[in-house]
Amino acid sequence: MIANAKDKPTLANRLGNFLGFGRFIAGEAGNKRRDPGTSIRTSDELLTDTKRRRVIEGGRELQRNFAIAAWAIRKHLDYVSTFTFQAMTGDEALNEYLEGFVEEYSRPVNCHSAGRHSFRKIVRLAEARRVIDGDLFLVKLARGQVQPIEGDRVRDPKDQADGERWVHGCDCTPGGAIRKIAVHARGKYGRYDFERTVRKRNFLHLGYFDAFDQIRGVSPLASAIADFQDVLEVRDYAKAKAKITQLFALAITREFDDETAGEGIYDVDFSQGAVKMEMDPGDKAEFLESKHPSTEFQAFLQVCLQGALKALDIPWSFADEAYTNFFGSRAALIQYQQSCRDKRADLKEFLNSWIGWRFNLAFANGDLVLPAGVAPSSLRWDWIPAGVPWWDPAKEVRGDLAAVEGGLRTLTEIRRERYGDDWKKNVIDKRASELAYMREKLGVINKAGAELTLPGPGFED
């Protein structure tokens, strides 16, 4: 049977298919690269219970045994997980009262179920567990404390009732909302024993999510664990090889025939200091020189580590301070801070949920006394992330002052960015206290008077 002529591919069509015109090459199977397949599944489906535990343990193993991975996690926490509470009710007296309340109830005995960690430390550890394990649950207790539940302890129970839809320890509605979680206790030899279920209103969930249909969080380190592990293993092999090469220091080459074999044996001992050797004619001594690890090998490891650190958006200049110049380091810092915004936003939502629950509970118990007509729901506050001080104060301070004078920035904004606290309380109020104290004790006045915009010496009799 002869095919219709119009169905035959023309030369132009064949050439277009060869060059990739008019198609999505990634959508076509081929043997030039790994075929990703056509089955599209969520992270919860891809990460079975066993695979999820392997990812979690892989991250924890790196934190325990690989200094660079542990440093990367700590550096991430330094920029992402530190916040200062600031009340913003418009009433300065009420603001101070609320900030004092938060400070008091952030003490370990008042916020942690085991009385071991302050709330600031709980937030840092929660972010660490979110980075390494993928997510974390904080159970809200009736006495105002929280009980952290690490991700591996939330698992599907053996006994499940009709109508329940369990996904990695979470009973979900058909729409994907979590109704309750099944908390397990760790037993011996990797066993988990069912402990209790906790309803959604009684816990906070913090995790890393990259899809709408995702129920459990996935560690951002998942894409870098293999690289970190490879570098760790290859580094250990390289160190072992370098040690072996140090066992051989000198090679002696002899040229003799059978009649002179065994004569003129050289016994060299470097432990006695400098050695003088008088060689027989035809003999030669060479010191062995090891160029291991080679510069190419070191460059390869650096590239692998650079890629692994990108899982946390950390620039290589953080790990190697001499890698670039000041401007390159500054640009890397600015780009990294941009990547921290979304991560901080998740933590701020988490903190808002905690403090809102804590205010309501304390108000109901009579531990929080508010002015007449003020309800906990009307309170306003903010969580200020940790600041980054000036790298080059002489230049950057002048730039910030010029921005303030030009109306482009405010002193409050600059103080938050640099120190992560409130400009009024930590500059103006303290400055006023210093001036009052000096006037009282020394009888001095400030020659700049009320027009002084920055604190400085500037005093005269």
Secondary structure, 3 states (H helix, E strand, C coil): CCCCHHHCCCHHHHHHHHHCCCCCHHHCCCCCCCCCCCCCCCHHHHCCHHHHHHHHHHHHHHHHHCHHHHHHHHHHHHHHCCEEEEECCCCHHHHHHHHHHHHHHCCHHHHECCCCCCHHHHHHHHHHHHHHHCEEEEEECCCCCEEEEEHHHECCCCCCCCCCCEECCEEECCCCCEEEEEEEEECHHHCEEEEEEEEHHHEEEEECCCCCCCCCCCCHHHHCHHHHHHHHHHHHHHHHHHHHHCCCCEEEECCCCHHHCCCCCCCCCHHHCCCCCCCCCCCEEEECCCCCCCHHHHHHHHHHHHHHHHHHCCCHHHHCCCCCCHHHHHHHHHHHHHHHHHHHHHHHHHHHHHHHHHHHHHHHHCCCCCCCCCCHHHCCEEEEECCCCCCCHHHHHHHHHHHHHCCCCCHHHHHHHHHCCCHHHHHHHHHHHHHHHHHHHHCCEECCHHHCCCCCCCEEC
